[in-house]
Amino acid sequence: MGKDMLRQRTLGTSPHGLFHWEQPILFLQRVLKVYPNEVKLLLWVTLIQLVMRVSSVLINNFAQTAFLKRFGVEHLPAIFLIEAVLTFFFASFVGVLMEKYRTLRVFTGLLLFFSISAFAIRLILPLNIILIYPILYILKSQAIEILPILYWDILTDLFTTQQSKRLYTLVTAGGVLGTTLGSILTGPVARWVGIDNVLLIFFGGLILAAFLNELTEKVIGAPLQPRKDRRKTRDRGKFKENLKTFMALTKQSPLLKYMILIIAIPNILLPIMTYQFNVVVDNYFATEQAVLNFFGIFRGVSNFRFDIVFASYARFSTETFKTVLNNPARAVLFNFFPAQMRGLVRVFLRGNVVRAADFAGSGFLMLIRGLMDPRLLSLVAAPLALVWIFTNVKLKKRYASMVLQTLVEKQIDWERLEDVDFQAWLNDKAVVERLRQGLGDRNPNVAITCGEILAKLNPPGWSKWIAEAMSGKPPWCQKVLLDFLKPEDAKEIIGTLLGMVSEASADTLAHLLPTLNRLDAQASLPTIRGLVNHPDPRIRVEAIAGLYLSHNPQAQSKYHALILELLHGREPDIRTALQILGKTGDPSFAEPVLRWAREEDADLKALALLGLGKMHHEKALEMALTLIGEPSPKIRKAALQVMIDFADQTPLDHWVQLLGDRDPTTRRAASLAIRQRGEGIVQALLKALPSPTTPLRQEALSILEDVGAPRASLSQFIVEEMEKAYRNLLYLQGLEAITHENAGSLLVTHLEEKNREILEIVLRVLGILEFGDRIKILLKAIQSGDRRDMDNAIEVLEVSLHSDIRRLLIPLLEERPLKEKLLVGHKTFDFDLGLSEGSQSVLIKLTQDDDSLTQALALYALGAFPLNAQLKDTIAKHIEAETQIVREAALWALGGIEKQTSPGPYPMGSPNLIEKLTSVRKIPLFSDLRIRELAAITTITETKRCQKNEVVVREGDPGDALYLVMDGQLSVIKGMGSGREMILDAIGKDSFFGEMALIDGQNRSASVRTDSECLLLVLKTDDFLERVKDYPLIPINICKTLCRRIRALQSRLKGISSNRAELC
């Protein structure tokens, strides 16, 4: 597949494109909620659905007619029984195929199988072999049952959850149109081409559907689904184990018993009512053409006399039973089981129970055949229908209590309750009383859950129950319960809450006052006035805010006077004023608040920013986006709150970048904001995956796994990332001549590490597509360095991946010659292999890379080349670069070129990036880090030059930094200056010291003095601790170094003891 095929192209960008017309696009986007890049794929899958449905209806009508008139309706019960058995085995066979091959390919294979079978049957028909008609009947049953299921499985790979909500109705409409069209055309087509030749129409329709299906990947422009692992074997013993578990769960769960009956009964009735329907149709219509015409109209319109309507209704009602019951069972009831059991329950209910019920209905028909008139079967089915109705009524009665139990036990979450009828709970007095009792539970989480449900139900008196339940609860729980109260409940609850004020503790009062202000500040005003001078500053802030929120002119006048007084007071008063304004959002004080938001004081700036956010000031979001990167935690927290308040207006790219923030709270807020955006997040997250920030990559992958992403988008991303990897290989070939240079060696290592990062990202995305959690095992094996484990992992990938992805990925993982790998890249991406002919041309190309570290390393490497005008102009373009390391690299490279020589190893100025990286990567503490990670550390260090005999660290001083030795010798001394000095250790070049005080928070345990001139890099405490969080290998290496030093110290102490023994 060529480069253009591997990339998804945005529809309508070409002036000659089919969908370039503006009006149809606007109609689709505004009315049908179909976006331009979705139109082509939507029309394609709808066309396949249309062709398949037209063909299926034609074969269904013909096969049913031929069976009734040429074989005999009296044989239908036996056919139903045989069909039930064959369906079980055929479905299992299709399941085996889907384990070994891609769903897309299995679907094509089945389309061809059914079409060729129909064609063969048409050739056999003139031979008058009577058994061909039951075979045809069973064949059409398998086709119309299995093909739609498989195709919807493919659609789930094509569309995200958000897309499915908008587009599935349109795809379904295509299927309905096909069913209607096929039904209406059944009679005319049979007259035009002959009844038997309807099989040829079916044959042609499925061949066309198979052809269109095979072109799907070319239409979307990317591989759709990885190939299945052909080595996977079925665990025969697991079925018995699962059956045992299912039976045990059935005994414990009344809900499961109900669901078995609800799902089984319609499937028992289905063959009975279908048989009755076919008997009536056979008796009513004398000719095949008349039966065909009826089936066409029945499946399209259904307008006939009463006896036909009665039989049709019997058939229609059983189909309705089956369809209507499946939706609530899947959408709601399955979720009421523990998460670990849902998959098992779903498989048994929708698979085994349905098949067993179908078999039971068919077996019943066999038993009563000849014993009663088929037209009276509705009377036999009536008791089963009554049992089904009774089961539903019983379930409805117990439904609320079962849902409540699962909620209290935290088996499901609120997001799964979209279809819950809370009105049914409200009408159940026992449920409401149980919720009321739950408020008093000693477990705060149970009380909060019950309060949340009551807030949704809103039964009479519920708000008073909340107030009564607060006693004895921890303050944080009290706050949550108070937050459930709504302004519309104020009249009922405000008196009770006001009565609690006099005896409430300060902690409770701090939560109670905001609730009073929110519910009815005017009614609470007399109480609030008495708390304005309360000694607790939290309560005072809430009381003064209440004056403003009461909308009482006199109270607001007092509020304004107090705010003005506080703003002109000392710093604590100003802080209080800003806290109050952050709660009131009073725009009349916008000017002083804006002024304080621009001050340097971090506390006041944070409070002022919150005030601007509460005011919805036009500058609030702009300032928040700027201040979110501030070092002060308080400012960052305030900026984050403003961004949350303006979540819809905050650019998506800002939220994505915050996924890599060092603060977990910020990352969680960003993740939530992105998830709530819905449409458009997939591309933004995929764009962020190549980010050098590890937390950002992990969070982005986590969101993609949760929200789902179209296989087409993920496959396209994978291909684009592998194109970058092959391009890096091309650069590596061109850089082979300069690997002896420090800058060149670092650049080569960096490109190799970038490729490993790309492969890790690609494999993680493949985990979303296919492997799930198993991808972690494959990643661990590939990263282990053990050739056997790596080969085994590659083998798993090779047999599992889509051919287009496999062809690109496997060479990158295997130990192949570089030139052989480049041939794969050249063949797929049409690379210019001449680019790798000269190191200088490659370096110039790399200075244009998106990665700033790659640019900087390439510029340093260019510094070793002789001067020429073109090269100087190329480097000079980067002097004004946004990134500091790129600017410094460009300035150094220009200076080096002009002197025709490279500077010495450590000039009088600060060492450059290359010198720092070269030295730091030799230090054991950081030896396992990548170049990018080393650069992140070196860029935050400070350079310190020391003279001989200078004390760098003094015993007993606070530990505020870690020291990295680039050059020189130092001694670690215990008791320095006391006359009893003991040298504990000698520290030389490429080592470090000072880590102990940073880890345990104690003062320095020894002094460090220079034995020669030294060049040190100083890493401050806060920066060091942040890097420890990002790179867990650092503390591991610290432990290794400490162990080495302890052993050395023990050896030294043993030597001293031996010397003393000899003296004695």
N, C-alpha and C positions, 0 to 999 in steps of 0.2 A: 504494500500500500504506500503510495507516494505521500509526500509531505502535505500536499493540499488535502488529501483524503483524511489524514490523521488529525487535521485541525478543524474544529467546528467554525463555520463561517456564519456571521450574522446575516440573517435573511433580510433582503430588501436593500442592501447597500449598493447593489449594482443598478444602474439606471435602466437596465434591460430586464431586471428581475421580475418575476411573475407577480410579486406582492408589493411592488413599489408604489402602487396607487395610494394616494393619501387617504381618500375617503373610506375605502374598505378597512384600512388599518385602524383608523380612528373608530370606526364602528366596532371592530373586534375588541379594541382595547377598552373603550368606554362602556359598551353595552354588554359584551360577552366576557369581559375581563381576560382577553387573550392578548398577550404582548407580542410585538413583532417577531422576536426571536423564537417564539413558540408556534407560530402559524404553520410553518412547513411541517414540523413534526406532528402537530395535531391533525392536519389534513391527511397526512400519510397514514397514521394509525387508524383514523376514522375510515379511510378508504379500505384498509384491510378488513376492518370490522364489518363494513358494509358488504364487501364481496363474500366474506365468510358466512354472514347471516343469510344473505339471499340464497347461497348454495345450500346451506343447512336446512332452510325451510323447504326448499324444493325436494331434497332427498327425503326429509321427514314425511312430507305429504305423500310422495310417491311410494315409499317403502310401506307406510301404514296402509295405503289404499291397496297395493298389490298383495299384502299379507291378508287383508280382510277378504278380498274377492277371489284370490287365486289359491290360498292355503286354508283359510277358515278361521273365523273368530274364536271357535271353540278351543283352538290350540293356544290361545294367548296365555292362560295361566301357566302352562308348561314353559312357554317362552320367557315369561316373567321370571320364573324360578331359575332357568338356565342363565338368563341375562344377569340376575343378581350375583350368581356365582362367578360368571365370566368377568363382570365389571370389577369385582374384588381383585381377581388375578391380573386383569389388564391394567387396572390402576396401579397395582404393585409393580408391574413390569415397567410402566411409565416412570414410576418413582425411581426404579433402578437406573433407567436411562438418564434421568435428571441428576443422579449422583455422579454419573460418569461423564456426561456431556453437558454443554451449555443449553439452557432452556430455549434459546433462540433456535438452535440447531435441532433440538428434539421436536419443537413445534413444526419446523419445516418438514422433518422426517414423517411426522404423523399426518400432515397435510398430504404429502405424497403417497403415504400408505393408503389413506382412505380414498384418495382420488383414483389411484391405480386399481384398488379393489373394486370400486364402482365400475370402472371401465371393463375389468375382467368379467364382472357379473353381467354387464350389458352384452358382452360377447357370448356368454353362456345361455342367456335367456331363450334364444331360438331353439335350444336343445330340449326345452320343456322339462328340465330337472326340477321337480317340485320343491326339493329341500333348499333351493337357492333363495326362496322367499323368507323363511325364518332367518337364514344367514344374513340376508340383506337387512331385515328388521333389526337384528342385534347389532349389525355394523353401524347402521344409522344412529342407534341409541348411544353407542360408544362415542361416535363422532360429535353428536350434539351435546354430550355431557362433558367430555374431556377437553375438547378444543377450546371452548370459551374460558375454562379454568386456567389452562396454560397461557392463553393470550393475556388474561388479566395479570398473571404472574409477570409476564414480560413488561406490561405497562407500569407495574410498580417499580421496575428498574429504570424506566424512562423518565418518570416524573417524581418530584419531591412530594412530601406530605402537603405542603401549601399549594403546589400546582394541582395535585389530585383533587383538592376541594373545589377548584375552579374549573378544571378541564374534564374530569371524569363524566360529568353530566353531558357534556358535548360529545364525548366518545360514545357514551351509552345511547345518546340520541342517534348516532350513526348506526348502532346496532338495531335500535327500534325501527329506524327507517328501512334497514335491510330486511328485517322480519316482515314489516308491512308490505314492502315492495315484493318480496318473494312470495308472500301469501296471495297478493292480488294477481301476480303473474302466473301462479301455479296452473290455473285452468287454461288461460290463453296459450301458455307455452306448451302444455300438453296437446292442445289442438293443433298448434302450428308445426311442432316437430314430431309429434307422436308421443304417447304416454311413456313407452319404454325409453325413448331417447332423452327423457328428463335426466337419466343417469349421466348422459354425455355432458349435459349442461353443468351438472354437479362436478363432474371430472374437470371440465375446463375452469370452473370457478375456483376450485381448490388449487389447481396448478397455478392460476394467476395469483392467488393468495400466498402460495409458497414462494413464488418469484418476488412478489412485493416484500415479503417478510425477510428474504435474504438480502434485499437492498437496504434494509433499515439502517444498518451501521454506516453505510455510505451516505445515507440521507442526513444522519445526525453528525457524521464526520469524525466519529471516534469509536473505538471498540466498546461494546455494550456490557459484556459480562465475561469474567474470567472463565477459563475452561475448568471443568470439575476434575477432581483428583480421581483418576481411573483406578488407582490402587486401593481405594476405600472399600472396605468389606462391610457387609451387614452383620450386625451382632444379633445372632439368632436368640441367644439367651436373654437378651434385654427385653424382648416382648413379654416373656413370662414374668420378668421382674416388674415391668411397668404395669402389667395386668394386675398383679398382686397389689401393687401400690394403689392403683385405681380402685380396686374393690375395697381396700381398707379405707380409702378416702370416702367412698360412697356410704359406708356404714357410719362414718363420723359426721357427714355433711348432709343435712336435710335439703339444702339447696341443690346439691348434685343429683339427689333422687328426683327432685322436681324437674330438673333440666333433662334428665334421661327420658322421662315421660313426655315432656313437652316436645322434644326433638324426635323421639321414636314414633309417636302416634301418627303424625302426618305422613311419615314414611311408610308406615303400615297401611294407612288408608290409600296411599297413592296408587299402588297396583290394583287395589279393589275398585276404586272409582274409575281408573283408566280402563279396566276391563269392561265395566258397565257402560262407559262412554262409547267404546268401540262396538259393543254389541248393538246398542241403539242405532248408531250410525250405519252399521252393516245392514240392519233390518229396514232402515228407513229409505236408504238409497239403493237402487237396483243396479246401477252401472258404475264402472270404474270412474268414468268422466264426471259423473254426478258426485261421487265421493271426493274426488280431487277438488272439484269446485267448492264443495262444502268445507273441506279442510283449509282451503285457501281463504275463504271468507271467515271461517271460525277463528283462524289465527290472526285475521286482520280486523274483522268488524264484529262478528257474532250476532247476526240478525236473522232468526228463524222462528218457526212455530214453537208452541209451548213444550211439546215433548222433546224436541231437539234442544230447546233452551234448558230444559230440566237436566238432560244428560250433560250438556255443555257446562252447566253450572256445577254439577258434581265434579267434573274434571277441573274446572277453574278454581273451585273453592279449595280443593286439596293442594293445588299449586300455590294458592294464596297462603294456606297454612304453612307450607314448607318455606316460602320466601319470607313471610312476615316474621316468623319465629326465629329465623336464622339471624336477622339483624340485631334484635335486642340481646340475644344470647351472645353474639360475638362482641357487640359494642359495650355492653354493660356487665352482664352476668359473669362472663369469664373473668372479669377483673376482680370479682369478689373472692377469688381463691388466692392463697399465698402465691407470690411471684414465682417461686420455684416450681409450683404445681400447675401453673396456667397452661404451659405448653403441653403437658401430658393430658390434662383434661380436654383441651381443645382437640388434640389428635383423636382421642377415644370417642368424644361426642360427635365430632363431625365426620369421623371415619368409621370406626368399628360399630358404634351405635346405629348410625344411619344404614350401614350395610346389613347389619343384623335385622333391623326393622324391615328393610326392603325384602330381605329373604323371608321373614315371617309372613308378611303380607302375601307374597307370591306362593308360599307353602300353604297358606290358608285357602287360597283360590283352588289349589290342586285338590285339597281335601273335600271341598264342597262342590267340586265340578260334577254336574249332573244331578245334584241333590236339590237344587232350587233354581228358580228363574233368575237369570242375571240381572233382570230389571228390578229385582227386589233387594239387590245388594246394598242399597242405601239404608235399608232397615237393619242389616247386619252391622253396617258401619256406624249407625247412630249411637250405640252404647259406647264405642271407642271415642266418638266425638264428644259425648257427655263426660267421659273420664277426662278428656283433654281440657274441656271447659272447667270442670271442677278443679283440676290441677292448677290452671291459671288463676282461678279465684282464690284458691288456697295460697298460692305463691304471692298473689297481690296482698293478701292479708299479712303475711309474714315478711314481705319484701322490705318494709321500712326497718324492722328490727334487725334483719340480716345485714342491711347496708350499714346501719348504725354500729353494729358489732364490729364489722370490718374496719370502719373508720376509727373507732376507739382503739382497736388493736393495731392501728397503723398498717393494715394490710394493703390499703389503697390510698391514693392521695386525691386532693380536690380536683386536680386536672382530669381525672378519670370519671368525674361525675357530671359530664355534660348532659346526659340523658336521664338523670335522676329526677323523679317527680317529687319535689319537696312538699307539695300540697298534700300528697298521700301521708306523709309523716305528720303534717300538722293535724290531720283528721284522726290520727292514731293517738289517743290520750296516753296509752301505756308508753309509747315512744317518747312523748314529750316529758312525761314524768321521769322516765329513765335519764333523759338529758338533764333535767333539773337536779336529780340526785348526783349525776356525774360532776356537776359544778362544785360540789362539796368534797370530791375525791381528794385524798391526800397527795396524790400524784399531780403536780401542777400541769403536766402535759395533757392528762386526761381532762382536767377542768377546762383547759384552753380549747381542746377539741370540741367538747360539749358546748362551750360558749360560742364557738365559731358556727356550729350547726344551728344553735338557737338564734343567732343573729340572722341567719339565712331564713329560718322558718318564721321568725317574728311572731311567736304565740303571745296571747295576752299575758302581761305581767312578767315577761322574760327579763326586762331590764332591771326590775327589782330583785330578781333571783341573782343577777350578776352582782348587785351591790351586797346582797346577803352573803354571797360566797367569798367575798374579798377577805374576810377576817381570817387571820392565820396563814394567809398565802404570802410567799416572798414578794418583795417590792416589784421585781421584774414581772412576776405573774400578775400582780395587781394592775400594772400598767397595760399589759396585753388585754386583760378582761375589760378595763375601762375603755380601751380603744374600740371595742366592739359596739359600744353605745352610740346611738345615732341621734342627730338633732331632733328628728320627729318624735323621739321618745322622751324629750326633755320634760314635758309637762308631768309625765308619770313618775319620773325618776329624780328630778332636780331637788325636790324636798328631802328625799332620802339622802342624797349625796351631801347636801348642805348640812344635814344633821350629823354627818360623819366628821365634819371639819374640826369640831371642838375637841374630839378625842383622838384624832388621827396623829400618828407619828410624823416627824418631819419628812421621812422618806415617802410615806404614803401621801402626805400633803403635797409633795413635789409632783406627784402624778395626778392627784385629785384636782388640783387647781387648773391645769391645762384642760382637763375634761369639762370642768364647769365653764371655762371660757368658751370652749367649743360648742357645748350644748346650748347654753343660754346665759351669756355674760351679763345681760341686763338684769335677769332675776337674781343672779349671784352677786350683784354689785354691793349690797350692804355687807356681805361677808368679806368680799374682796377688799373693800375699803379698810377693814380692820387689820388686814395683813400687809398693807403697803410698807410698814416699818418693821416687818418681821426680821429677827436677827439672822435667819438662814437666807443667804443671798439667792438661792434657788427659788424660794417661796416669794421673796420680795420681787424678783423679776417677773414671775407669773402674775402676781397681784397688780403690779403697775401695768403690765400688758392688758390685764382684764379691764382696767379703766378705759383704755382706748377701744377695746372690742365691745364694750357695753353700749357704745353709740349714745351714751348719755352726755349732753353738752357740758354739764358741770364736771363730770368725771373726766371727760376728754380734755377740758381746760386744765385740770389738775395734772393730768398725764403730760401734757405739753410742757407745763412749767417744770415738772420733775425731770423730763428728758433734757430740757435746756440747761437746767442746773447741773445735771450729771455730765453733759457734754463739755461744760466749762469747768469741770472739777479736775481732780487728779486722775491718774491713769486707772486706778480701780473703778472710779466712777464712770469714766468713759467706757470701760469694758462692760459695765452693767448696762449703760445706755444702749450700746451696740447689741447686747444680748436681747434686750427688750425689743428693739427695732427689728431684730431677726425673727421675732414672733409676731409682731403686729404688721410689718410690711408697710408702715406709714410712709407714703411717698413725699410728704412735706419735709422730711429730713433727708431726702436723697442726696443733696449737695454735700453736707458734712460726712455722710456715710461714704460717698464716693471718694472724698478726700482722704478719709482714713483707710480706704481700700488701697490707696496708692502710697501709703506710708511704709516704712521699713519694718516696724514692729510686727512680728509674725502673728502674735495673738490677736492684736487689734485688726490686722489685715484680714485674718480668717473670719472674725466676727462681722466685719464690715461687708465682706463678700457674701456671707449668708444673708445679711440684711438686704443687699441689692437683689439677691435671688428671690427673697420673699416679696420684694416690691415689684418683681418682674421688670426690673430696670433694663433698658436696652443695652447697657454695657455689661450686664452681669455675665452672660454666657461668653462673650468675647474675653473678659478678664479671666473667667474660670478656665477656658481652654489654654490661656497663657500660663496661669499659675499652677496648673495640675502637675507641672514638672518641677515645682519648687522643692527644695530639700526639707522644708518644715512640714512635719506630719499634719499639723493643725491646718495649715494653708491648703495642703493637698486634700484633706478631708472636706474642708469647706468647698473647694473647687469641685470635688466629686459630687457633693450634694446639689450644687447648682446645676451641674451637668445632668443629674438625675431628674431635677425639676424641669429641665428643658430637654428631656431625653429625645423627643421627636425632632427637635431642632438641632441637636448635636450631630455633626457629620459622622457617618458610619465609620469612616477611616480613623477618627479619633478614638472611638470605642474599641476598634480592633487593636490599635496600638497599645491601649491600656490593658489588653490581655497579657502583655509582657511586663506589666508594672511590678515593682518589687514588693508592693503591699498586697497581701492576699485579699483584703477587703475590696480594694480597687478592682482587682481581677474579677472577683465575684460580681460586683456591680456592673462591670463592662460586659461580662458574659450574659447576665440577665437582660441588659439593655439590648444586646445583639439578638438574643433569642426572641425578644418581643418584637423586633423589627419585621420578622417574617420574610417577605420577598426581598431579594437582592443581596442577602447575606452570604450566600454560597460563594459567589465570585470574589467578594471581599475577603472571605476567610481563606480561600485558595490562594489568593494573591499574597496573603500574609504567611503562608506556610514556609516559604523559603527564607523567612526572616532569620537573622543570626541570633535572635533572642530565644533561648530554649523555652521559658515559660509561655511565651506567645505561641510558639509552634504547638506546644502541648494543649493549651487551652483551645486554640483554633481547631485542632484535630478532635478534641472532646466535643465541641459544639457540633462539628460536622457529623460525628458519630450519632449524636442525639437527635438532631433535627432531620438528618437524612439529606442526601444530595443525589442528583441524577447521575446514573452511571456514565452517561455521556460526558457530563462536566468533569467528573473525576478521571475518566479515561483520557480526556483531552489534556487535563492538567498533568497527568503522569507522562504523557508523550512529550509535552513541552519541557518538563523537568529533565527528562532523559536527553532531550536535544541539548540542554545546557551542559549535561555531563559529557556528552560526546564532543561538544565544542571545547570544553576544558581539556579533554584528552588531546585535541588538536593543538591547543596552546602548550601543553606539556611536552609534546614532541618538538615544538619549536624552541623550547627553553632548555633543551638538553645540554646546549653548549655553555650555559652560564650557571650550572648548578654548583660550581666551585665558589662562586661569589656568595657572601653572606646574604645580601638582598635577594639574589637569584635563588639560592637554596630555600630561603624562607618562603618566597613566592611559590616555588614548586610544591613545597610541603602544604602550603595554604590551599592551592588548587586541588591537590589530592584529598585534603580534608573536606573541601567543599563538595567534591564528588561523593565522599562517604556520607556527608549530610544529605545530599540529594537522594542517595539510595535509601537512606533511613526514612526520609519523608515519603518516598515512593512506596516503600514497603508498608509504612503506616497507613497510607491511603488505600493500598491494596487490602489492608486489614478491614477497612470500612466496606470495601466492595465484596470481599469474599471470605477472608480467613478469620475475622473477628479477633478474639483474644489470642488465638493460636499464632498470630503474627508476632507476638512478643517472643515466643519460643524460637521462631525462625530468625528473628532479629538477633537474639542472644547467640544463636549458633553461628550466624554469619559474622558477628562482631567478635567471636571468641578467638579467632586466629587459628583454631584447630582445623586443619584441612579436611579431616574426615567429617566433622560436624558441618562445616561449610558445604561440602559436596552433597551431604544428605539434605540440607536445607535447599540447596539449588535444585536438587532432584524433585523435591516437593513442588517448588515453584514451577519447574519446567513442565510437569504433568498437569498443573492446575491453571496456568495462565492462558489468557486469550493469545492466539498466535501472534498478533501484531505487537502486543506488549512483551510477550516472551522473547521474540526475536531481538528486541532492543535491550531488555533488562539482563538476560542471562550473560551475554558477553561482558557486561560491566561488572558482574559478580565473579566471573571465572578468571583464572590466571592465564590469560591469553597475551600474546605479544601485542604491544601497543598498535602497531601497524594493522594487525588483523582486526582489532576493535574499531580503528578508524575507518576501515573499509565498510563496516556495518553502518557507521554513522554517515559516511559519504553516500552510500546507496540509498539510505532512507531520507536524509535531510539535504542532500545535494551540497555538501560542504565544498569549499574551495581548499583543496589539500595543499595548494601552493602557499597558503597563509603560514604554514608551519616551516617554511624554508629558511627564515632568518629570525634570530632572537629579537633583534631590534624591532622588526615589524610586528611581532607578537606583543612585545612590551607596549608599543604605541597603541595597539588595539586594546590591551588590558587597561590602559589609562582611561578608557571610555566605559569601563565596566560599571554596572549599577552599584557594586559593592565598594564602599569607600576604602576599606582595608586593601582590597586588591589594587585599587588605583594607587594608593600610597606605596605599596611594595613595588609596583611596576615603576613608579617614578624614581624610587631609590635605586632600582636596578639600572634604569637608564642613566643614572649619574656616573656609571662606570664607562660609558661610551664616549668617544671623541666628539667634540663640538661640531655641529653643523647648523645652519640657519633653520632648516626645517624642524630639526629635533628641538632646538631652542624654542621655536614658536609653539610646538606641541606642548612642551612642558610649561611654558609661560601661561597658557590658558588656565592652568590649575592654581595659579597664585591666589585667585579670588574665590576659590572653592568654598562651599559652605562648611565642610568638615575640616577641623583644625589639623588632623594628621595628614590630610591631603595637601593643605597649604604649606605645612612645614616640609613635607617631602618635596614639593615643587621648588621651594626656596633652596633647600639643600642641594637638589639635583642641579639647579642652575649654577650655584656656587661651585659645585664640584666640576661641572663641565668647563666653566670659565678658567679654572685653575689647571685643567687637564689632569688633575690627580684627585684621588679621593682623600678626604680628611683622615687624620690618624685615628687610632682606635678610641681614644678618649681625649678630645680636644679640651681646651680650657673652659668652653661653654658646657651646657648641659648635653648629655649623650642623646643622640637621636633615637628614633623608634627602632631602627635596625639594631643598634648597639644594645639597647635595652632588651629587645626580644632575644637576641643572641645570648645575652648573659642570663636572663631570667629563666629561659627554658632549660638551662643547665642546673638550676637550683632544684634539689630534690622535691621541695614543697610543691613545685608547679610542673614537674617533669612530665606528668601525664596529660597536661592540658593541651588543647589545640591552639594553633597560632592566633585564631580569632579571640579565644579566651585569654591568652597571654597578653594580647594587645589591649583588651579591656582592662586588665590589671595594670599594665605599665603606664597607660595614659592617665591614671589617677594617682600615680606615685609622685613624690617630690624628690629632687636630687639633693644630696648632702655630701659635701667634700670635707674630709677631716684630716687634720695634721697628725703627725706621730705623737703618741702619748696623750691623745685627747680622750677624755671620758665621754662616751656616747650615751651610756645608760648607767645610772647610779642606783645602787642597792637601796631599796626602801621607797624610791620614787614611784608615783602612779604609772601604770603601763598605759601609754596612749598611742603606741605605734608598733608596727612590725618593721624590721630592718632587713633589707636584701643587700648582700655584699657583691658589688660588681667587680671590685678590685681592692686588694690590700689584705692585711692580716690583723686579727684582733684576738684578745684574750678575755675569757669569762672568769671573773675573780670574785671570790667570796671573802668578805671582811676587808675590803680594800681600805687602806689608810689606818687600819687598827694595829698594825705591827705584826699581825698574824694572818697575812694574806695567804689564800689558797687558790691556785689556778685550777679551775674545774675543767676548762676545755679551751681548745684553740679553734678559732673560726677563720676560715680562709675564703678565698674567692669562690663565688658561686655557691654560697651558703646563706644562712639567715639566722636571726636571733630576735628575741623579744616576744616570742609567741606565747610564752607561759602566762604572763600577766594578762594578755588579751583573752585567754581561754577561761582562767579561773577568776578573773576580776580582782586579784590581789596585787599588792605592790611588787615592784621588781625584786626578785629573789637573789640577784647577784648583779655585780657591775660589769660593764664591758668597756675595755680600753683598747685603743688602737696601738698596734705594734709597728705600724708603718703608715704612710699616707694612704687614705682609703677613699673610695667612691661608693656611696651607699644610696639605695633607693628606699624612701620612707613611705610606708603604707599606713595611713591613719586607722584608728580602731574601728570607727563606723564603716569605713570603706572595706576594711578587711572582713568584718563580720557579714556584710552584705555579700561579698564574693564567696564566703564560705557557704552561704545559703544556695547560691547559684551553682557552685561547683563542689559537689560532695567529695570529690577526690582529694581536695585540700586537707580536710581534717584527717583523712586516712593517711596521707603522707606525713602529716604532723605527728601522728602516733608512731609511724615507722621511725621518724627522726628522733623522737623522744626515747624510744626503746634503744636506739643506737647510742644516744648520749648517756642513758642510764647505765648501759653495759660498760661504756668507756669510763664512767665515773667509778663504777664498782671496781674495775681493774686498777684504777689509779689509787683508790682507797686501800685495796689489798697490797699494792706496792708500798704505800706509806706504812702500813701495819708491819710488813716484813722488815722494812728498814729499821723501824723502832725496836723490833724484836732483836735484831742483830746488835743494835747499840746497847741494849740491855745485857 
